[in-house]
Structures are given as C-alpha cells and as structure tokens.
Amino acid sequence: MSEPEHAASSAEDTPESPDTTEAETDSPQLSDDEKLANLSKLTGKDPIKKPPKLSFRASAAIAPTSSAVDLFEGYEAVTYIFDDDENTLWIVPLNEYDEDDSSKKSISNDPQDGFNARALYERLDLNYEKARRFTCEWVDEHEAVKVDMDQTPEKHG
C-alpha cells in the first residue's frame, strides 16, 4: 500500500475528535428543579420566597395571595376548623365539593377569587373595613393550612 492510500484509509477509520462546541451543546443540561435540589442539598437551605399569606377581605371571603395559591390548587372545596384554645384557624382543602354540606365552601377555577367565609366571620366576630393579610403555613401532618389568628395582620387595600 502506498503512503497516500494508507493516509486516506486511516483518516476514514479514525473517528474525528469532538468539537468543543458540539460537546457543550450535547451535554445534558440540568432542569431548574434539579439545579435547585442540588444547591439545596449542598447548602441545606431552600430558595428564598415570600411566605404564603391569606387575604381576609371586607366582603367576608378568604383568598390566597399569589404565594399561597398552590396550597389550594387541585382541590374543589375547603372547610374551616377553628381551635379556640390556640386561636388558630385551620383551612382544610377537600377533594370533593358537596353543595348540600354548608360547611364546605367551593373553590373556583381561580383560587385567588376567594372562599366564602361569612359564617366564619360571624363566629369569630371579624369585621374588616379593609382586607387583612395573615401569614399561613401548610402542615403536612394534617394536610391543612394553619393560620395563627394572634399574629398582627398586614392591612391591605
């Protein structure tokens, strides 16, 4: 075999070295969720975000703010349980709405529309001329939203 033939055949047999730009574009990118999970695992901290809040409106409705909407997504109704001893309101998201059960309040397609709370306002003697925002928290153990009614709410609106 002459030298030119050998050079041609070895060029065909040898794979080309990857171009660095191709290697970079072909490398798997982490999703945003994976990036956050990796960093949270490394630091032991979660991303900073607004605490979930509920707006107690003058119209006797309770509406989640944008930071709390996800607590109620996928549910059809809520019911309220008030713990007098702890002065704590529990809002329990429910999978099914029953219009014959007056303790269940329906959730519209947009939870920010709010849930009827007239009976709750009357029981707790709440009378807001302007909306008040209370910080709330999801409690996994009870699968419910907890609101400490002793906190000083933000005035809003």
C-alpha positions as CSV (number, residue, x, y, z in Angstrom):
1,M,0.0,0.0,0.0
2,S,1.4,3.4,-0.9
3,E,1.6,6.2,1.6
4,P,-1.3,8.3,0.2
5,E,-3.6,5.2,0.3
6,H,-2.6,4.5,3.9
7,A,-3.3,8.1,4.9
8,A,-6.7,8.1,3.3
9,S,-7.7,4.8,4.9
10,S,-6.5,5.8,8.3
11,A,-8.5,9.1,8.1
12,E,-11.6,7.2,7.4
13,D,-11.0,4.6,10.2
14,T,-10.2,7.2,12.9
15,P,-13.1,9.0,14.5
16,E,-12.9,12.7,14.5
17,S,-12.2,14.3,17.8
18,P,-15.3,16.1,19.0
19,D,-15.6,19.8,18.6
20,T,-15.8,21.5,22.0
21,T,-18.9,23.5,20.9
22,E,-20.7,20.3,19.9
23,A,-19.7,18.6,23.2
24,E,-21.1,21.5,25.1
25,T,-24.4,21.5,23.3
26,D,-24.7,17.8,23.5
27,S,-24.0,17.7,27.3
28,P,-27.2,17.2,29.4
29,Q,-28.5,20.4,30.9
30,L,-30.0,20.3,34.4
31,S,-33.5,21.3,34.8
32,D,-34.3,24.3,37.1
33,D,-35.8,21.9,39.6
34,E,-32.6,19.7,39.5
35,K,-30.4,22.8,40.0
36,L,-32.4,24.0,43.0
37,A,-32.5,20.5,44.5
38,N,-28.7,20.1,44.1
39,L,-28.0,23.5,45.7
40,S,-30.5,23.0,48.5
41,K,-28.8,19.6,49.2
42,L,-25.4,21.2,49.2
43,T,-26.3,24.2,51.4
44,G,-29.1,22.7,53.5
45,K,-31.2,25.8,52.6
46,D,-34.3,26.3,50.4
47,P,-34.7,29.1,47.9
48,I,-35.9,32.4,49.4
49,K,-39.5,33.1,48.6
50,K,-42.4,35.1,50.0
51,P,-44.3,33.4,52.8
52,P,-47.8,32.2,51.9
53,K,-50.5,34.6,53.0
54,L,-54.3,34.6,53.0
55,S,-56.2,37.8,52.5
56,F,-59.3,38.2,54.7
57,R,-61.4,40.5,52.6
58,A,-64.0,43.0,53.7
59,S,-66.5,41.0,51.7
60,A,-66.2,38.1,54.1
61,A,-64.1,36.0,51.8
62,I,-60.7,34.5,52.3
63,A,-58.4,34.5,49.3
64,P,-54.9,33.1,49.0
65,T,-52.3,35.5,47.7
66,S,-50.1,34.5,44.8
67,S,-47.6,33.0,47.2
68,A,-50.3,30.7,48.7
69,V,-52.4,29.7,45.6
70,D,-50.6,26.5,45.1
71,L,-51.8,25.3,48.5
72,F,-55.3,25.0,47.1
73,E,-54.7,24.0,43.5
74,G,-56.3,20.7,42.5
75,Y,-58.9,20.8,45.3
76,E,-62.6,21.5,44.9
77,A,-63.6,22.9,48.3
78,V,-62.4,24.0,51.7
79,T,-63.8,23.8,55.2
80,Y,-62.8,25.8,58.2
81,I,-62.0,24.5,61.7
82,F,-61.3,27.0,64.5
83,D,-59.3,26.0,67.6
84,D,-60.5,28.3,70.3
85,D,-57.8,27.2,72.7
86,E,-54.9,28.0,70.3
87,N,-56.8,30.9,68.5
88,T,-55.8,29.0,65.3
89,L,-57.8,28.7,62.1
90,W,-57.4,25.6,60.0
91,I,-58.4,25.6,56.4
92,V,-58.7,22.1,55.1
93,P,-58.6,21.7,51.3
94,L,-61.1,19.0,50.2
95,N,-61.1,16.8,47.1
96,E,-64.9,17.0,46.6
97,Y,-67.4,19.8,47.0
98,D,-70.9,18.9,48.3
99,E,-73.4,21.7,47.8
100,D,-75.7,20.1,50.4
101,D,-73.0,20.4,53.1
102,S,-72.9,24.0,54.3
103,S,-69.5,23.5,56.0
104,K,-67.9,23.0,52.6
105,K,-67.0,26.1,50.5
106,S,-66.4,25.7,46.8
107,I,-63.1,26.7,45.2
108,S,-63.5,28.5,41.8
109,N,-61.2,27.7,38.9
110,D,-59.0,30.6,40.2
111,P,-58.4,30.2,43.9
112,Q,-57.5,33.9,44.2
113,D,-61.2,34.6,43.8
114,G,-61.5,33.5,47.4
115,F,-63.7,31.2,49.5
116,N,-66.9,32.3,51.2
117,A,-66.2,32.8,54.9
118,R,-69.3,34.7,56.1
119,A,-70.2,32.1,58.8
120,L,-66.6,32.1,60.0
121,Y,-66.5,35.9,60.1
122,E,-69.7,35.9,62.2
123,R,-68.5,33.2,64.5
124,L,-65.1,35.0,65.1
125,D,-66.8,38.4,65.1
126,L,-64.5,39.6,62.3
127,N,-65.4,42.9,60.7
128,Y,-62.8,44.2,58.4
129,E,-63.4,47.5,56.5
130,K,-60.2,46.8,54.6
131,A,-58.6,43.5,53.8
132,R,-56.1,42.0,56.2
133,R,-53.3,39.5,55.2
134,F,-52.3,36.8,57.5
135,T,-49.2,34.6,57.1
136,C,-50.2,30.9,56.9
137,E,-48.4,27.6,56.6
138,W,-49.1,24.2,55.2
139,V,-49.0,21.4,57.8
140,D,-48.2,18.1,56.2
141,E,-49.4,16.0,59.2
142,H,-52.9,17.4,58.9
143,E,-52.9,18.2,55.2
144,A,-54.3,21.6,56.0
145,V,-53.4,25.3,56.1
146,K,-52.8,26.8,59.6
147,V,-53.4,30.5,60.4
148,D,-52.3,31.8,63.8
149,M,-55.0,34.4,64.5
150,D,-52.9,36.0,67.2
151,Q,-50.5,37.5,64.7
152,T,-50.8,41.1,63.7
153,P,-52.1,41.1,60.1
154,E,-51.0,43.4,57.3
155,K,-53.6,45.9,56.2
156,H,-54.2,45.7,52.5
157,G,-56.4,47.5,50.1
